[in-house]
């Protein structure tokens, strides 16, 4: 079933932001960050996802700060030590050593070349039993320096096999993991990853909990943020008053360079440093935008949650999906195989929420807003009516990025008249215009199957002509 929807644009008129003091504007910087990625050492990832691949993808996408990822993997930790240097100007953040960065920048056109910083991160898969129920929880760890990373790796190596995967599986209670990491360095951050995903998350329908406290007990006080995951957006999370005191971050969770920055965090910082990123994440649950803190989350950039592969309920093998309302009528039973459905993110939110969507909107006045985006390659693929990995789509993507500077610049900032000059294509301009207005057609994902977000009806696509497709 395909629905045509007009997405509410929470970002269209966020008037409190215009009341920022003038001096604050001159003494702060805006940083775009993707804080959750994987490397080639994790399962099912691109072989190009090493430090150099991350550095290059960050430039193409237009982000300033990227997670290094997988720091507990022994071989990768050696690469972190040998290839990165801590920035003297931005303590706690790292860059490729000069000779390595220069060699990478030669592969990037001048419009895209920019400084890229790394933040040290790791995702851990905790699989354990609590309250007689099997739990599978993914946890993000942020560390302030390589010395702390080394200590974390040494301690966790006594608990499980860190050499088996870049994202190791440990038979360790999430609370215990938090205790271990924070005992090593209290400047680390512990963030539950993609908190609604059915199989591996804090609130997952298959193996999660019903509250933060149920998972972390007395260590809940040290959890300052949650990650939305691709199948939810901040508006869905605002429906839980229990999350009002937690900041919300959104990240790409990339397994390939092309997927980096499909979600991201936009920070407003007094100065770029690990300490200020830490403070921004800790400070951004509720913000007085007329007098914001020195460091805070300005907004997040979101994947349309309908495109996430666990948004609705369903059965992949049966090719069946249903909305939470339909599933409830069916008592969560698949009509084809008569087995229980995989309950998706939207249904799980509905179950735990204590606010309606309208109530959540009213309650969000002090929450950072968000923008929903569609990856540029997917927009081009829809216009060409070809796959995102085809030669035609890749060539068109590279042509646009080479002239525009970065993907996020095209999606968010580039004036449409400039895009028209670059592409000479009316249809690509109309695509970006519709996306920015939130005019989309959604085909929701379910049970591990990605959904589809479209900008044109089938009837419109039949009318695409050679003039509209001149770029391609």
C-alpha positions in Angstrom: 0.0 0.0 0.0 1.4 3.4 -1.0 0.3 6.5 0.9 0.6 10.1 -0.3 1.4 12.2 2.6 2.3 15.9 3.3 5.0 15.7 6.0 4.8 18.3 8.7 7.9 20.4 8.5 9.1 21.1 12.0 12.0 23.1 10.6 10.1 25.5 8.3 9.6 28.3 10.8 11.6 27.9 14.0 11.3 31.5 15.1 13.1 31.1 18.5 16.4 30.7 16.7 16.2 34.2 15.3 16.3 35.6 18.8 19.9 34.4 19.5 22.1 37.2 20.7 24.3 38.7 18.0 27.5 38.2 20.0 26.7 34.5 20.3 26.5 34.2 16.6 30.0 35.7 16.2 31.5 33.5 19.0 30.1 30.1 17.9 30.5 27.7 15.1 28.1 25.3 13.4 29.4 21.7 13.1 27.7 18.8 11.2 28.5 15.4 12.6 27.8 11.8 11.9 28.5 10.1 15.2 27.9 6.4 14.4 29.6 4.6 11.6 31.2 1.2 11.1 34.5 0.2 9.5 35.6 -2.6 7.2 36.3 -4.7 10.3 32.6 -5.0 11.1 30.3 -7.6 9.5 28.6 -6.7 6.2 30.5 -3.5 5.6 32.4 -2.0 2.6 36.1 -2.8 2.3 36.6 1.0 1.6 35.5 1.9 5.2 38.8 2.7 6.7 40.1 6.0 8.0 40.9 7.2 4.5 37.5 6.1 3.2 35.7 7.8 6.1 37.7 11.0 5.5 36.9 11.1 1.9 33.2 10.3 2.3 32.9 13.0 5.0 34.1 15.6 2.5 31.8 14.4 -0.3 28.8 14.4 2.1 29.7 17.8 3.7 30.3 16.9 7.3 32.9 18.3 9.6 33.1 15.6 12.3 32.8 11.8 11.8 32.9 8.9 14.1 36.1 6.8 13.8 34.2 3.6 14.8 35.2 0.2 15.9 38.0 1.3 18.3 38.0 -2.0 20.3 39.1 -4.0 17.2 42.8 -4.6 17.9 44.1 -4.2 14.3 42.0 -1.0 13.8 43.2 0.4 17.1 46.8 0.2 15.7 45.6 2.1 12.7 44.1 4.8 14.9 47.4 5.2 16.7 49.5 5.2 13.5 47.3 7.3 11.2 45.6 9.9 13.5 46.9 12.8 15.4 45.1 14.7 18.1 44.3 18.2 17.1 46.1 20.8 19.3 43.4 23.4 18.5 40.5 21.0 19.0 41.5 18.7 21.9 39.9 15.2 22.1 39.3 15.2 18.3 41.6 13.7 15.8 42.7 14.2 12.2 44.6 12.2 9.6 48.3 13.0 9.9 49.3 15.8 7.5 50.9 13.6 4.8 48.0 11.2 4.8 45.4 13.9 4.7 47.2 15.6 1.8 47.2 12.4 -0.2 43.5 12.0 0.3 42.6 15.6 -0.5 44.2 15.2 -4.0 41.3 12.9 -4.8 38.8 15.6 -3.8 37.9 18.5 -6.0 38.8 22.0 -4.5 35.2 22.9 -3.8 34.9 19.9 -1.5 38.3 19.9 0.3 37.7 20.8 4.0 39.0 19.8 7.4 37.6 16.5 8.7 37.8 15.6 12.3 37.3 12.2 13.9 35.7 11.4 17.3 36.6 8.1 18.9 33.5 5.8 19.0 32.5 2.1 19.4 29.3 0.2 19.2 29.0 -2.8 21.5 26.4 -5.6 21.1 25.4 -6.7 24.6 23.6 -10.1 24.7 22.5 -11.3 28.1 19.6 -12.3 30.3 17.9 -9.9 32.7 14.7 -10.6 34.6 14.5 -14.0 32.9 14.3 -12.4 29.5 17.0 -12.6 26.8 18.2 -9.1 26.0 20.0 -7.8 22.9 21.1 -4.2 23.3 23.5 -2.1 21.1 25.4 0.6 23.0 27.5 3.5 21.6 30.6 4.6 23.5 32.3 7.9 22.9 35.8 8.3 24.3 37.9 11.5 24.8 41.3 10.1 23.8 43.3 7.1 22.6 44.6 6.4 26.1 41.1 5.9 27.3 40.3 3.7 24.3 43.3 1.5 25.1 42.1 1.0 28.6 38.5 0.2 27.5 39.9 -2.4 25.0 42.1 -4.0 27.5 39.3 -4.4 30.0 36.7 -5.6 27.5 39.2 -8.1 26.1 38.9 -10.0 29.4 35.2 -10.3 28.9 34.8 -11.3 25.3 36.6 -11.8 22.0 37.3 -8.3 20.5 39.0 -9.8 17.5 35.9 -11.5 16.1 34.2 -8.4 14.8 34.5 -4.6 14.7 31.2 -4.5 16.6 31.9 -7.2 19.3 29.3 -9.3 20.9 29.7 -9.4 24.7 27.7 -11.4 27.2 27.6 -8.2 29.3 24.7 -6.4 31.0 24.3 -2.9 29.5 24.4 -1.4 33.0 27.7 -3.3 33.7 29.1 -2.0 30.4 28.3 1.6 31.4 29.8 1.0 34.8 33.1 -0.4 33.3 33.5 2.4 30.8 32.6 5.3 33.2 34.9 3.9 35.8 37.8 4.0 33.3 37.0 7.6 32.3 33.9 9.6 33.4 34.3 11.8 30.3 33.1 8.9 28.2 29.5 9.0 26.9 27.2 6.0 26.9 24.3 6.3 24.3 21.8 3.5 23.6 21.9 3.0 19.8 18.9 3.0 17.4 16.7 2.6 20.4 13.5 1.2 18.7 15.0 -1.5 16.3 13.1 -4.7 17.1 16.1 -7.1 17.5 18.9 -5.1 19.0 17.9 -2.1 21.0 16.8 -0.6 24.3 13.1 -0.5 23.4 13.1 -3.2 20.7 10.0 -5.3 20.5 12.0 -8.6 20.4 14.5 -8.2 23.2 14.4 -4.8 24.7 13.0 -3.1 27.8 10.0 -0.8 28.5 12.1 2.0 30.2 15.6 3.3 30.5 15.6 2.5 34.2 14.6 -1.1 33.6 17.8 -1.5 31.5 20.4 0.7 33.3 19.0 0.8 36.9 20.9 3.3 39.0 23.2 4.1 36.0 20.3 5.7 34.2 21.4 9.0 35.7 24.6 8.7 33.5 22.7 8.2 30.2 22.2 11.7 28.7 21.1 10.9 25.1 19.5 8.3 22.9 19.9 7.6 19.2 16.7 7.6 17.1 17.7 5.0 14.5 16.6 5.2 10.9 13.1 3.9 11.5 12.1 6.7 13.9 12.5 10.5 14.0 12.5 13.0 16.9 8.8 13.6 16.7 8.1 9.9 17.4 10.4 10.1 20.4 8.8 13.2 21.7 5.7 11.1 22.3 7.3 9.6 25.4 7.5 12.0 28.3 10.1 9.5 29.9 12.5 10.8 27.2 12.0 14.5 27.9 15.3 14.7 29.9 17.4 12.9 27.3 19.0 14.6 24.3 18.2 13.1 20.9 20.9 12.3 18.4 20.6 10.9 14.9 23.4 9.2 13.0 24.0 7.4 9.7 25.0 4.0 11.2 26.8 3.6 7.9 28.0 0.2 6.5 29.3 1.9 3.3 30.6 5.4 2.4 27.4 6.1 0.5 25.3 5.8 3.6 27.4 8.2 5.7 25.4 11.3 6.9 22.0 9.9 5.9 21.3 11.1 9.4 23.4 13.6 11.3 23.6 16.1 14.2 24.1 19.8 13.7 25.9 21.3 16.7 26.3 25.0 17.8 29.6 25.2 19.6 31.7 27.9 21.3 34.7 25.9 20.0 35.1 22.5 18.4 36.4 20.0 21.0 35.5 16.7 22.5 34.6 18.5 25.7 32.1 20.8 24.0 30.6 18.0 22.0 30.1 16.1 25.3 28.5 19.2 26.9 26.3 19.8 23.8 24.9 16.3 23.9 24.4 16.5 27.7 22.8 19.9 27.6 20.3 19.5 24.7 17.4 17.6 26.2 15.6 21.0 26.7 16.9 24.3 25.4 15.8 27.9 26.0 16.5 29.1 22.5 16.3 32.7 23.5 19.3 32.1 25.8 20.9 28.9 24.6 23.9 27.3 26.3 27.3 27.8 24.8 27.2 24.3 23.3 24.1 22.6 22.2 22.4 20.6 19.5 20.9 23.0 17.0 19.0 20.4 15.0 19.2 16.9 13.6 19.1 15.7 10.0 16.8 12.8 9.5 16.1 9.9 7.2 12.4 9.6 6.5 11.4 7.0 9.1 9.1 5.3 6.7 12.2 4.4 4.7 13.7 2.6 7.6 13.6 -1.1 7.4 11.7 -1.7 10.6 9.1 1.2 10.5 6.0 -1.0 10.1 5.2 -4.5 11.3 5.5 -7.4 8.9 7.0 -10.6 7.6 9.8 -10.4 5.1 9.5 -14.0 3.9 5.8 -13.6 3.4 6.2 -10.2 1.8 3.5 -8.9 4.2 3.5 -5.7 6.1 0.8 -3.8 8.0 0.4 -0.6 10.0 0.2 -0.8 13.8 -3.6 -0.3 13.6 -4.0 -3.2 11.1 -1.7 -5.4 13.1 -3.7 -4.8 16.2 -6.8 -6.0 14.4 -5.0 -9.1 13.4 -3.6 -9.6 16.9 -0.1 -9.3 15.4 -0.5 -12.6 13.5 0.6 -12.8 9.9 -2.4 -13.8 7.7 -0.1 -15.8 5.4 1.9 -18.1 7.7 -0.1 -17.6 10.9 3.0 -16.8 12.9 3.6 -13.7 15.0 4.6 -10.6 13.0 7.9 -8.8 13.6 6.6 -5.7 15.5 8.1 -2.6 14.1 9.1 0.7 15.4 5.9 2.6 14.9 3.9 0.0 16.8 6.4 0.0 19.6 6.2 3.8 19.9 2.4 3.5 20.0 2.6 1.0 22.8 5.0 3.0 25.1 3.9 6.5 24.2 1.9 8.6 26.7 1.3 11.5 24.3 -0.5 11.8 20.9 1.4 13.2 18.0 -0.2 16.6 18.5 0.6 16.6 22.2 4.2 15.7 21.3 4.4 18.7 19.0 3.3 21.0 21.7 5.7 19.4 24.2 8.7 19.9 21.8 8.9 23.7 21.9 12.2 23.5 23.8 13.5 20.5 21.8 16.0 20.9 18.9 14.1 20.8 15.6 14.8 18.4 12.7 14.9 18.3 8.9 13.9 15.2 7.0 16.1 14.6 3.9 16.3 12.1 1.0 19.8 11.0 0.0 20.7 12.7 -3.3 21.6 9.4 -5.0 18.0 8.1 -4.3 16.5 11.3 -5.8 18.6 10.9 -9.0 17.8 7.2 -9.1 14.0 7.9 -9.0 14.4 10.4 -11.8 16.5 8.0 -13.9 14.3 5.1 -12.9 17.4 3.1 -12.3 19.2 1.7 -9.2 21.3 3.9 -7.0 24.4 1.9 -7.8 24.1 2.1 -11.6 26.7 3.9 -13.7 24.2 6.6 -14.8 23.2 7.5 -11.3 26.8 7.6 -10.0 27.9 9.8 -12.9 25.1 12.3 -12.4 25.7 12.3 -8.6 29.4 13.0 -9.1 28.7 15.8 -11.6 26.4 17.6 -9.2 28.7 17.2 -6.2 31.7 18.4 -8.1 30.0 21.7 -8.9 27.9 22.1 -5.7 30.6 21.2 -3.2 28.8 18.5 -1.1 25.6 16.5 -0.9 24.2 18.2 2.2 24.8 21.6 0.5 22.6 20.4 -2.4 19.9 19.0 -0.2 19.7 21.9 2.3 21.4 25.1 1.4 22.0 25.6 -2.4 19.5 28.1 -3.9 17.3 26.4 -6.4 18.3 28.8 -9.1 21.9 27.8 -8.6 21.0 24.2 -8.8 19.2 24.9 -12.1 22.4 26.4 -13.5 24.5 23.5 -12.4 22.2 20.7 -13.7 20.1 22.4 -16.4 17.4 20.0 -15.3 14.0 21.2 -14.3 13.1 17.8 -12.8 16.1 17.7 -10.4 15.2 21.3 -9.2 11.6 20.2 -8.7 12.8 17.1 -6.7 14.8 19.2 -4.2 12.0 21.7 -3.9 9.5 19.0 -3.1 11.8 17.3 -0.6 12.5 20.5 1.2 8.7 21.1 1.5 8.2 17.6 2.8 6.0 16.6 -0.2 6.7 12.9 -0.4 5.1 9.6 -1.2 6.0 6.8 1.3 6.0 3.1 1.0 7.0 2.0 4.6 9.7 -0.5 5.4 9.2 -3.6 7.5 11.0 -6.6 9.0 14.4 -5.8 7.5 13.1 -4.5 4.2 13.8 -0.9 3.5 10.9 1.3 2.6 10.7 3.7 -0.3 10.4 7.5 -0.3 9.3 8.9 -3.6 8.8 12.4 -4.9 6.7 11.7 -8.0 3.7 9.7 -8.8 3.8 6.9 -11.4 1.8 9.2 -13.8 4.3 12.0 -13.4 7.2 9.7 -14.1 5.6 8.7 -17.4 5.7 12.3 -18.4 9.5 12.8 -17.8 11.0 13.9 -21.1 14.4 14.4 -22.6 14.5 18.1 -21.7 13.8 17.4 -18.0 16.4 14.7 -18.0 19.1 16.7 -19.8 21.6 16.2 -17.0 21.3 12.5 -17.3 
